[in-house]
Protein backbone atom coordinates (compact mmCIF):
# COMPACT_ATOMS: atom_id res chain seq x y z
CA UNK A 1 0.00 0.00 0.00
CA UNK A 2 2.81 2.34 0.93
CA UNK A 3 4.60 1.46 -2.28
CA UNK A 4 1.51 2.22 -4.35
CA UNK A 5 1.06 5.51 -2.54
CA UNK A 6 4.65 6.43 -3.29
CA UNK A 7 4.15 5.66 -6.98
CA UNK A 8 0.96 7.73 -7.07
CA UNK A 9 2.73 10.67 -5.44
CA UNK A 10 5.59 10.34 -7.89
CA UNK A 11 3.13 10.31 -10.78
CA UNK A 12 1.54 13.49 -9.40
CA UNK A 13 4.92 15.25 -9.15
CA UNK A 14 5.73 14.11 -12.67
CA UNK A 15 2.59 15.82 -13.98
CA UNK A 16 3.35 19.02 -12.03
CA UNK A 17 6.97 19.01 -13.22
CA UNK A 18 6.05 18.24 -16.82
CA UNK A 19 3.35 20.88 -17.22
CA UNK A 20 5.37 23.61 -15.51
CA UNK A 21 8.17 22.93 -17.99
CA UNK A 22 5.95 22.67 -21.06
CA UNK A 23 3.78 25.68 -20.22
CA UNK A 24 6.59 28.02 -19.25
CA UNK A 25 9.32 26.88 -21.67
CA UNK A 26 8.76 29.80 -24.02
CA UNK A 27 9.33 32.18 -21.08
CA UNK A 28 12.04 30.23 -19.26
CA UNK A 29 14.40 30.13 -22.25
CA UNK A 30 14.74 33.92 -22.85
CA UNK A 31 14.80 34.69 -19.10
CA UNK A 32 17.51 32.10 -18.47
CA UNK A 33 19.74 32.95 -21.43
CA UNK A 34 19.62 36.71 -20.84
CA UNK A 35 20.31 36.13 -17.13
CA UNK A 36 23.45 34.17 -18.03
CA UNK A 37 24.68 36.91 -20.36
CA UNK A 38 24.00 39.67 -17.84
CA UNK A 39 26.32 38.10 -15.26
CA UNK A 40 29.05 39.93 -17.18
CA UNK A 41 26.99 42.88 -18.39
CA UNK A 42 29.80 45.43 -17.94
CA UNK A 43 32.19 43.31 -20.01
CA UNK A 44 29.53 42.82 -22.68
CA UNK A 45 28.72 46.52 -22.78
CA UNK A 46 32.41 47.41 -23.08
CA UNK A 47 32.83 44.99 -25.99
CA UNK A 48 29.73 46.22 -27.81
CA UNK A 49 30.24 49.96 -27.10
CA UNK A 50 34.00 50.43 -26.49
CA UNK A 51 33.86 54.22 -26.92
CA UNK A 52 31.82 54.46 -23.70
CA UNK A 53 34.45 52.72 -21.59
CA UNK A 54 37.72 54.03 -23.05
CA UNK A 55 40.31 55.19 -20.48
CA UNK A 56 40.69 58.83 -21.50
CA UNK A 57 41.99 60.47 -18.35
CA UNK A 58 40.74 62.26 -15.22
CA UNK A 59 38.10 64.99 -15.36
CA UNK A 60 39.90 68.21 -16.31
CA UNK A 61 36.97 70.64 -15.77
CA UNK A 62 34.54 71.52 -13.01
CA UNK A 63 31.14 69.76 -13.05
CA UNK A 64 29.42 72.81 -14.56
CA UNK A 65 31.44 72.39 -17.77
CA UNK A 66 30.14 68.86 -18.28
CA UNK A 67 26.62 69.96 -17.36
CA UNK A 68 26.80 72.70 -20.00
CA UNK A 69 28.14 70.28 -22.61
CA UNK A 70 25.31 67.85 -21.86
CA UNK A 71 22.61 70.53 -22.05
CA UNK A 72 23.77 71.64 -25.50
CA UNK A 73 23.12 68.09 -26.74
CA UNK A 74 19.66 67.76 -25.17
CA UNK A 75 16.51 68.13 -27.22
CA UNK A 76 12.91 69.13 -26.56
CA UNK A 77 11.76 68.68 -22.97
CA UNK A 78 14.84 66.74 -21.83
CA UNK A 79 16.34 67.92 -18.53
CA UNK A 80 19.72 67.06 -17.03
CA UNK A 81 19.25 64.89 -13.94
CA UNK A 82 22.65 63.41 -13.08
CA UNK A 83 26.39 63.41 -13.75
CA UNK A 84 28.52 60.33 -13.04
CA UNK A 85 32.29 60.39 -12.77
CA UNK A 86 34.72 57.50 -13.25
CA UNK A 87 37.79 56.84 -11.12
CA UNK A 88 39.39 54.98 -14.02
CA UNK A 89 39.26 57.94 -16.42
CA UNK A 90 36.32 56.69 -18.49
CA UNK A 91 33.90 59.24 -20.03
CA UNK A 92 31.71 61.32 -17.74
CA UNK A 93 28.12 60.09 -18.05
CA UNK A 94 25.28 62.61 -18.10
CA UNK A 95 21.72 61.36 -17.62
CA UNK A 96 18.72 63.36 -18.84
CA UNK A 97 15.01 62.69 -18.37
CA UNK A 98 12.01 63.59 -20.47
CA UNK A 99 8.42 63.25 -19.16
CA UNK A 100 6.43 60.59 -20.99
CA UNK A 101 3.55 61.93 -23.09
CA UNK A 102 1.12 59.39 -21.61
CA UNK A 103 2.04 60.20 -18.02
CA UNK A 104 4.04 56.98 -17.59
CA UNK A 105 7.68 56.56 -16.74
CA UNK A 106 9.95 59.31 -18.08
CA UNK A 107 12.25 58.56 -20.99
CA UNK A 108 15.90 58.52 -19.97
CA UNK A 109 18.82 59.44 -22.20
CA UNK A 110 22.52 58.94 -21.46
CA UNK A 111 25.35 61.01 -22.89
CA UNK A 112 29.04 60.10 -22.69
CA UNK A 113 31.33 63.11 -22.39
CA UNK A 114 35.11 63.20 -22.91
CA UNK A 115 36.61 64.18 -19.51
CA UNK A 116 39.53 65.91 -21.22
CA UNK A 117 37.67 68.49 -23.32
CA UNK A 118 33.96 68.11 -22.36
CA UNK A 119 32.96 67.06 -25.89
CA UNK A 120 30.02 64.67 -26.30
CA UNK A 121 31.25 61.25 -27.49
CA UNK A 122 28.02 59.30 -27.68
CA UNK A 123 24.31 59.50 -26.92
CA UNK A 124 21.72 56.76 -26.44
CA UNK A 125 18.23 56.23 -25.11
CA UNK A 126 18.04 54.44 -21.79
CA UNK A 127 16.19 51.54 -23.46
CA UNK A 128 18.53 51.12 -26.43
CA UNK A 129 21.53 48.88 -26.91
CA UNK A 130 21.82 45.09 -26.74
CA UNK A 131 22.70 44.94 -23.03
CA UNK A 132 19.83 47.20 -22.00
CA UNK A 133 17.42 45.18 -24.14
CA UNK A 134 18.61 42.05 -22.32
CA UNK A 135 18.01 43.76 -18.97
CA UNK A 136 14.44 44.62 -19.95
CA UNK A 137 13.80 41.16 -21.41
CA UNK A 138 15.17 39.45 -18.30
CA UNK A 139 13.34 41.68 -15.84
CA UNK A 140 9.96 42.12 -17.50
CA UNK A 141 9.90 40.17 -20.79
CA UNK A 142 9.34 43.59 -22.41
CA UNK A 143 5.74 43.50 -21.20
CA UNK A 144 4.73 46.93 -19.82
CA UNK A 145 3.05 46.94 -16.44
CA UNK A 146 2.63 43.22 -15.75
CA UNK A 147 6.00 42.03 -17.05
CA UNK A 148 7.80 42.02 -13.72
CA UNK A 149 4.93 40.13 -12.08
CA UNK A 150 4.99 37.51 -14.84
CA UNK A 151 8.74 37.03 -14.37
CA UNK A 152 8.22 36.71 -10.61
CA UNK A 153 5.64 33.94 -11.07
CA UNK A 154 7.95 32.17 -13.53
CA UNK A 155 10.59 32.19 -10.78
CA UNK A 156 8.11 30.81 -8.24
CA UNK A 157 7.01 27.98 -10.54
CA UNK A 158 10.62 27.22 -11.44
CA UNK A 159 11.37 26.83 -7.72
CA UNK A 160 8.51 24.32 -7.46
CA UNK A 161 9.89 22.58 -10.57
CA UNK A 162 13.26 22.23 -8.82
CA UNK A 163 11.62 20.59 -5.80
CA UNK A 164 9.66 18.15 -7.96
CA UNK A 165 12.74 17.54 -10.10
CA UNK A 166 14.84 16.24 -7.20
CA UNK A 167 11.97 13.93 -6.22
CA UNK A 168 11.77 12.56 -9.77
CA UNK A 169 15.55 12.22 -10.06
CA UNK A 170 15.79 10.15 -6.88
CA UNK A 171 16.06 6.46 -7.89
CA UNK A 172 13.04 4.29 -7.07
CA UNK A 173 15.26 1.36 -6.20
CA UNK A 174 18.89 0.66 -5.58
CA UNK A 175 21.58 3.01 -4.35
CA UNK A 176 21.44 6.78 -4.78
CA UNK A 177 24.58 6.48 -6.88
CA UNK A 178 22.50 4.92 -9.66
CA UNK A 179 21.03 8.38 -10.20
CA UNK A 180 24.42 9.57 -11.46
CA UNK A 181 24.70 6.97 -14.21
CA UNK A 182 24.75 8.32 -17.75
CA UNK A 183 22.74 5.45 -19.22
CA UNK A 184 19.98 5.65 -16.65
CA UNK A 185 17.50 6.16 -19.49
CA UNK A 186 17.45 4.81 -23.03
CA UNK A 187 17.80 8.14 -24.88
CA UNK A 188 20.45 10.85 -24.90
CA UNK A 189 17.83 13.56 -24.27
CA UNK A 190 16.51 11.81 -21.17
CA UNK A 191 20.01 11.26 -19.77
CA UNK A 192 20.93 14.89 -20.43
CA UNK A 193 17.74 16.02 -18.71
CA UNK A 194 18.23 13.89 -15.60
CA UNK A 195 21.94 14.53 -15.06
CA UNK A 196 22.12 18.23 -15.99
CA UNK A 197 18.93 18.80 -14.00
CA UNK A 198 20.51 17.32 -10.88
CA UNK A 199 23.79 19.24 -11.11
CA UNK A 200 22.07 22.57 -11.74
CA UNK A 201 19.34 21.96 -9.15
CA UNK A 202 20.68 24.04 -6.27
CA UNK A 203 21.91 27.04 -8.34
CA UNK A 204 18.65 27.03 -10.29
CA UNK A 205 16.54 26.82 -7.12
CA UNK A 206 18.51 29.76 -5.70
CA UNK A 207 18.14 31.82 -8.88
CA UNK A 208 14.42 31.04 -9.08
CA UNK A 209 13.77 31.93 -5.45
CA UNK A 210 15.82 35.14 -5.50
CA UNK A 211 14.21 36.12 -8.82
CA UNK A 212 10.77 35.82 -7.24
CA UNK A 213 12.01 37.82 -4.23
CA UNK A 214 13.23 40.64 -6.47
CA UNK A 215 9.97 40.68 -8.44
CA UNK A 216 7.74 40.80 -5.35
CA UNK A 217 9.57 43.14 -2.93
CA UNK A 218 6.41 44.06 -1.00
CA UNK A 219 5.59 40.42 -0.32
CA UNK A 220 9.06 39.58 1.01
CA UNK A 221 9.77 42.88 2.79
CA UNK A 222 8.15 41.48 5.95
CA UNK A 223 11.17 39.21 6.33
CA UNK A 224 13.57 42.15 6.63
CA UNK A 225 15.13 42.54 10.07
CA UNK A 226 14.69 46.31 9.87
CA UNK A 227 11.94 48.22 8.05
CA UNK A 228 12.76 50.03 4.85
CA UNK A 229 13.04 53.81 5.26
CA UNK A 230 9.85 55.68 4.58
CA UNK A 231 9.78 57.48 1.27
CA UNK A 232 7.84 57.96 -1.92
CA UNK A 233 6.61 54.94 -3.74
CA UNK A 234 9.02 53.62 -6.38
CA UNK A 235 6.76 54.37 -9.32
CA UNK A 236 6.11 57.87 -8.03
CA UNK A 237 9.83 58.48 -7.45
CA UNK A 238 10.63 57.45 -11.02
CA UNK A 239 8.34 60.20 -12.30
CA UNK A 240 10.24 62.94 -10.45
CA UNK A 241 11.19 65.84 -12.74
CA UNK A 242 14.59 67.57 -12.41
CA UNK A 243 14.22 71.28 -11.71
CA UNK A 244 14.66 73.39 -14.82
CA UNK A 245 16.34 76.17 -12.82
CA UNK A 246 18.05 75.72 -9.44
CA UNK A 247 18.74 78.25 -6.69
CA UNK A 248 22.11 76.73 -5.83
CA UNK A 249 24.60 76.14 -8.65
CA UNK A 250 26.20 72.75 -9.14
CA UNK A 251 29.61 74.10 -8.08
CA UNK A 252 28.15 75.64 -4.91
CA UNK A 253 26.40 72.34 -4.09
CA UNK A 254 29.65 70.38 -4.48
CA UNK A 255 31.52 72.96 -2.41
CA UNK A 256 28.93 72.72 0.35
CA UNK A 257 29.40 68.94 0.42
CA UNK A 258 33.21 69.09 0.49
CA UNK A 259 33.56 69.08 4.31
CA UNK A 260 32.07 65.58 4.27
CA UNK A 261 34.30 64.28 1.47
CA UNK A 262 35.36 60.67 2.00
CA UNK A 263 36.90 59.96 -1.40
CA UNK A 264 36.60 60.81 -5.08
CA UNK A 265 33.44 62.45 -6.40
CA UNK A 266 31.31 59.75 -8.04
CA UNK A 267 28.00 61.41 -8.94
CA UNK A 268 25.83 64.53 -8.72
CA UNK A 269 22.03 64.23 -8.83
CA UNK A 270 19.97 67.35 -9.57
CA UNK A 271 17.10 68.55 -7.35
CA UNK A 272 13.62 67.43 -8.43
CA UNK A 273 10.06 68.61 -7.96
CA UNK A 274 9.64 65.84 -5.37
CA UNK A 275 12.93 66.41 -3.53
CA UNK A 276 14.38 69.91 -4.08
CA UNK A 277 17.87 68.92 -2.91
CA UNK A 278 21.17 68.02 -4.49
CA UNK A 279 22.63 64.58 -3.83
CA UNK A 280 26.41 64.55 -4.01
CA UNK A 281 28.03 61.12 -3.77
CA UNK A 282 31.62 60.35 -2.86
CA UNK A 283 33.52 57.09 -2.83
CA UNK A 284 33.64 55.37 0.57
CA UNK A 285 34.62 51.94 1.83
CA UNK A 286 31.47 49.94 2.50
CA UNK A 287 29.30 51.96 0.09
CA UNK A 288 28.97 55.49 -1.31
CA UNK A 289 28.69 58.49 0.98
CA UNK A 290 25.66 60.56 -0.06
CA UNK A 291 25.60 64.19 1.01
CA UNK A 292 22.32 66.04 0.46
CA UNK A 293 22.39 69.79 -0.08
CA UNK A 294 19.16 71.80 0.13
CA UNK A 295 18.75 73.72 -3.12
CA UNK A 296 17.01 76.69 -1.46
CA UNK A 297 19.63 77.24 1.28
CA UNK A 298 22.76 75.35 0.14
CA UNK A 299 22.76 73.74 3.58
CA UNK A 300 24.39 70.28 3.55
CA UNK A 301 23.36 67.24 5.55
CA UNK A 302 26.09 64.86 6.70
CA UNK A 303 26.08 61.41 5.08
CA UNK A 304 24.73 58.56 7.12
CA UNK A 305 27.18 55.82 8.18
CA UNK A 306 27.21 52.67 6.05
CA UNK A 307 24.11 50.63 6.80
CA UNK A 308 24.06 46.83 7.18
CA UNK A 309 23.11 45.14 3.96
CA UNK A 310 19.40 44.46 3.68
CA UNK A 311 18.09 41.00 2.92
CA UNK A 312 16.68 42.34 -0.36
CA UNK A 313 20.15 43.55 -1.39
CA UNK A 314 21.67 40.20 -0.45
CA UNK A 315 19.09 38.39 -2.58
CA UNK A 316 19.88 40.65 -5.53
CA UNK A 317 23.64 40.04 -5.21
CA UNK A 318 23.08 36.29 -5.05
CA UNK A 319 20.90 36.58 -8.14
CA UNK A 320 23.13 38.74 -10.35
CA UNK A 321 26.54 37.83 -8.87
CA UNK A 322 27.56 41.46 -8.32
CA UNK A 323 30.59 41.50 -6.02
CA UNK A 324 30.36 37.74 -5.42
CA UNK A 325 33.55 36.70 -7.18
CA UNK A 326 34.31 34.77 -10.36
CA UNK A 327 33.37 31.30 -9.06
CA UNK A 328 29.88 32.43 -8.03
CA UNK A 329 29.42 34.24 -11.34
CA UNK A 330 30.36 31.10 -13.27
CA UNK A 331 27.84 29.12 -11.22
CA UNK A 332 25.13 31.68 -12.07
CA UNK A 333 26.15 31.66 -15.74
CA UNK A 334 25.81 27.86 -15.92
CA UNK A 335 22.62 28.06 -13.84
CA UNK A 336 21.13 30.21 -16.59
CA UNK A 337 22.30 28.12 -19.55
CA UNK A 338 21.14 24.73 -18.24
CA UNK A 339 17.40 25.64 -17.83
CA UNK A 340 17.25 26.36 -21.56
CA UNK A 341 18.74 22.91 -22.18
CA UNK A 342 16.27 21.35 -19.72
CA UNK A 343 13.36 23.04 -21.50
CA UNK A 344 14.45 21.75 -24.90
CA UNK A 345 15.21 18.19 -23.73
CA UNK A 346 11.99 18.13 -21.69
CA UNK A 347 9.90 19.07 -24.72
CA UNK A 348 11.63 16.39 -26.81
CA UNK A 349 11.04 13.75 -24.11
CA UNK A 350 7.36 14.71 -23.89
CA UNK A 351 6.91 14.73 -27.67
CA UNK A 352 8.51 11.33 -28.13
CA UNK A 353 6.46 9.87 -25.28
CA UNK A 354 3.26 10.89 -27.07
CA UNK A 355 3.93 8.64 -30.09
CA UNK A 356 3.69 5.25 -28.33
CA UNK A 357 0.55 6.39 -26.54
CA UNK A 358 -0.92 7.53 -29.84
CA UNK A 359 -0.19 4.15 -31.48
CA UNK A 360 -1.61 2.14 -28.56
CA UNK A 361 -4.77 4.28 -28.62
CA UNK A 362 -5.14 3.63 -32.34
CA UNK A 363 -4.76 -0.11 -31.77
CA UNK A 364 -7.42 -0.04 -29.05
CA UNK A 365 -9.81 1.90 -31.26
CA UNK A 366 -9.16 -0.50 -34.15
CA UNK A 367 -9.83 -3.46 -31.85
CA UNK A 368 -13.05 -1.91 -30.58
CA UNK A 369 -14.40 -1.50 -34.10
CA UNK A 370 -13.18 -4.86 -35.38
C-alpha angles and dihedrals in degrees: 000000000000090000092052091048090052091051091049091050090048090051089051092051089047090057092047092047094045098049094044088055096044096043097045101034093102089056099036095057099058093039092050098044095046090047090055092049093047092059084084098030095142091053091047092048091049091051094047097040106024094164089067094057103037115134100240103157141268122314107278098188138054117265092259090066092058091043090054092047090051094048092053088059096047121102136206115337096350115133128193110249107166147010121205124197128203125221090205095059096256119148119293109252119220119194122202130185132208122192113247115247092229094051093254129120114328119253112249125210127190126206125192114214127195106244091211100059106004093243118149110250102179143354131201141165115254090244097048131093130059096269094049091048088053090051091053093044092049095045102040109000085241089284110137116229102354098041097095091048091051091051090049092054090047087056092049093050091045089055089053088047089055091053093049090043094060089049091052093044093054108100116249092217139012129026124335087242089072087072089068095057116116095216095050089122131033098244134060092231093055093047091048090049095050099043100038089044091056096047094047094042100101098040090046093048089050093048092047094049095045090045090056090047092053092047095050105039094156092055094050098036089089088071093061114112090221127031119253114256114267114256144127119312114269095245091048092048091053090058093057112129121219112238113260092215125022130203093217118052121232091249092051090049092052091046091051089053095048096091087065095047113142100170143327120344108260106173147354120208119197123233115264137203088257097045113021094198137101119241112208115187127199131186114264136167109258095024140329121306109231117201116190119208120193108236094213096051106017087231112152127217118214116248117257118246116262109286125221112265113267121233089244090056091048091052091051093050091049088050100047099026094232108166092354099113134249097287093055091045091053090050090052091046092053090041088060098045097049097058089060088052091047091051093051096044091044092054091048092049091049093047094049091047090057094063099065090045090050092051094047090050090051091051091050092049091048090050092049092054096041 
